[in-house]
Amino acid sequence: MARNTSRTPATGRHRITRRTKIATGGLALALAVGGIVVATTAGRTGEASADEADPSFFIDIAKVPSGVNVNKALQQKGARGTFTVDCGRNENQHFNPDNFIAQPGIKNGAQHLHDYVGNLSTNADSNNKSLLRAGTTCKNGDKSAYFWPVVRIDTGDAEKNPPGKEPTGDRAQGSKDKASTQVDCPDVASKLPDVPDQAMDEVNRNLDLLDKQIDEANKRIANGDLKTPQDIQNAVVGPLKDKRASTIDRIAIAIGRRAAKPTNLGGLAQCALKQNGKGGLDNGGQNSGGQPAELPGVNDKNEVGDNDGEIQRVQSATITFTSGGASKVVAMPQFLRILYGDAKQSTNGPANARASWTCTGFEDRLTDHYPICPQNSKVERIHAFPNCWDGKNIDSANHRTHIVFADQQGKCPQGFKNVPQLVIKLVYNIPRDIQVKGQYKVDAFAQESHNPRSDHDDFANVMGQRLMNQVVNCINTGKRCNQ
């Protein structure tokens, strides 16, 4: 998207003094590349201040050696298939400072603006039911939520951003959904062995049927005719188990006609009830508490706290699932939550921070600095997510222990399973003079001071079981699938 160069006089929140900062011991001014005046201090005092990214955060990509933070050998290992999803580049301007995975139920809890593709309803109150009901920007109907912090250009002048848009989903309805009773059933696709091509159509039809059975059960509960949990158990959960048992058996028979019949699927028929986000079968992440239900939100320029500047829409957002070096992968369970990177790396330490930055044509290296790219090359972020699932939980208390990274050989820790590795590549058309002057930055929590090491990404799998089964098949059979 072309950069909006029309500027208006600086007004409002800390615009008048954005170029200076009163620091203990006097006023510190520094002269940067091209004569740009930048204030550099050791910390923040809460006063009106310049909030461009620190010049030391930038590096010429040509000075980053090839192979840094990239395991070239691993990229050549394992199943070579891929599955790429076209979810657009947020043309509908779905932005908000929420994060239903890390700060569930807390409006503006992220304290920085997220860029969304996929699920159209994603906000602080999102839950499994609301995500399933929503529309999506993905051309193949994938309702998964993909979201990352926006990148901005900040020249120190007043910026002109498009007005914010509320997510399509209804926040009140999201809260109502969370409080409702619904069935929680074991994921079947993630437990299947390799499905022979000859059996794939029949298996997929029955996976679709399993999803339909759950949807019908939840609609029956939502009607309100069943007054007690025991009524729901007798009229819905019991019959649902029988329907699922028959459907799962048909899946096993279909596979058994062409390969060894799976014998470990029988226990997947039983479902449980979940209410107010509690109970059920999954291990949901816990809100860490101690935060208000709502934090300060965006202004009319889509700015949040010190996260100001002109939002840069991605020129391209490529969402691809790969083997991550595994010889074969198994399906992710529906509603699996995965975090990439660490938005609070200055507080939490370096363990989960990832080098994410590069330039097009230089993907053989990644840096934890903002790159300065040569002519005809563009700024790029590459986010390769954890890909070893514990085989049981869709989330965990810290949102990390249920899914971790494979080792340098693509192998998972004992007890974990290789699932498709999500790789998101984001390309930005940032003018080179802006790069050289250090005038672009990623949105972040205030304590991060726009450190590029705080870059992160979030994903919740809302694919139907049939679609996820296609992802697995494409990867394991070496196909290059694009949808």
Secondary structure, DSSP 8 states (H G I E B T S, - for coil): -------B---STT-TTTT--EETTEE--EE-GGG-EE---SS--SSS---S--GGGEEEGGGS-TTTT--HHHHTSS---EEEE---S-TT--EES--TTTSTT-BTTTSS-EEEEEBTT-STT--HHHHHHS-BS-TT----EEEEE-EEE--SSB---------SS-HHHHHHHHHSEEEE---SGGG-----GGGHHHHHHHHHHHHHHHHHHHHHHHTS---SHHHHIIIIIHHHHHHHHHHHHHHHHHHHTTS----S-GGGS--EEEETTEESSS--------S-SB-----TTS-BTTB-SEEE--SEEEEEEE-TT-S------TT-EEEEE-TTHHHH-STT----EEETT-TT--BSSEEE--TT--EEEEEE---EE-SS-S--TTSSTTEE---TTS---TT-EE--EEEEEEEE---HHHHHTT-EEE---GGGTT-GGG-EEEEE----HHHHHHHHHHHHTT-EEE-
